[in-house]
Amino acid sequence: MALIKLFNGDISAIRLGNVDIAKVFLGSEQIWPEGSSEYGPIWVWGRNDEGQLGVGDTSNKTVPTQMGADSWKIVSPGYSHTLGIRYDDTLWAWGQNKYGKLGLGDTQGRIIPTQVSSEAWKAVAGGYHHSLAIKSDYSLWSWGHQTGLGFGDYNHKYVPTQVSRTGVVSWTAVAAGYYYSFAMRSDGTLFACGFGDYGRLGLGDTKDRIYFTPIDSFAWEMVSCKSYHTLAIRNDGTLWGWGNNAYGQLGLGDTSPRYAPTQIGTDTWKMVSAGGLFSAGIKSDGTLWTWGYNNLGQLGQGDSTTRYVPTQVGTDTWKMVTCGFAYVLGIKSDGTLWAWGANSAGQLGLGNTSDRNTPVQVGTDRWRYVMSGYNHAIGMKAA
């Protein structure tokens, strides 16, 4: 897995096998395969009480279920809504629409993908009750609940609204979590806004921010956030964390919160994902590691014991890992899909609602990628 750049060096990316995926990892992580040959239909499963699976009903799905026949470039599952960029670069949304987070100008939910914009978009991220996106001109847009939008006011936005002006700055990645957000510039610098409790913005304090505020001057490769803690990888491959640490989810061997980015060990990493109160990541050698809260087996260690430092899961090598609120999905090097942790809504895709405390294979298909929302999941199978 080699780090690369897309769009003339503007988009940070990670190479998973032969699929290039934009490294835009947000509360609900998002992916972007490069090249039209990698676009295709998506498969969905898990919680669907708000229509967040986009299959035209509100019934949970306990196995991967194809969502229509359209081809998609990007999908980003949030808390109870989902955003996607279709093969033609248009922006679509579905699921719960509280605070207008679908960007459709109202608060009515949708149970099938509904077009938000006919303009061209490059990246999108679904958070708890808000959304972020980047247009083809690298301008930054946000909508939904006012916290984490970065406008400097306290007004909800019901349609995509521009945060920065074209030509002033180029944005290349976005991340959205529980009432907070991150945005990355083309030079790799990282900016944060939203609720700052537990230090989750990484700005050295617990204050809220209503504008996107720079964290430091370092160049970052990826960032992942979901609830109250944040994980990120710098361009040298080192892993850093900040925010809530009550269950050791920062992997620092203690339970003290961190208000600024703090290095986690000295190893180098390819991918990291923040769950609700736990974390998972893949080191440069492809090995999988987990840490933090483990009440439902989400660490995949075969028990329910909390870990305060990264702990290896088996000996296999992995392409990618993505954390939901209390469950994990991962793709091994051979392309097989595996799941473990909480399964109350069928979010593991195993055809039932039983929790698992070790990785269990999901079917026999090979997968290009998979992304976890809070309790629903989206993936694309290999051709």
Secondary structure, 3 states (H helix, E strand, C coil): CCEEEECCCCEEEEEECCEEEECECCCCCEECECCHHHCECCEEEECCCCCCCCCCCCCCEEEEEECCCCCEEEEEECCCEEEEEECCCCEEEEECCHHHCCCCCCCCCEEEEEEEECCCEEEEEECCCEEEEEECCCCEEEEECCCCCCECCCCCEEEEEECCCCCCCCEEEEEECCCEEEEEECCCCEEEEECCHHHCCCCCCCCCEEEEEECCCCCEEEEEECCCEEEEEECCCEEEEEECCCCCCCCCCCCCCEEEEEEEEEEEEEEEEECCCEEEEEECCCEEEEEECCCCCCCCCCCCCCEEEEEEEEEEEEEEEEECCCEEEEEECCCEEEEEECCCCCCCCCCCCCCEEEEEEEEEEEEEEEEECCCEEEEEECC
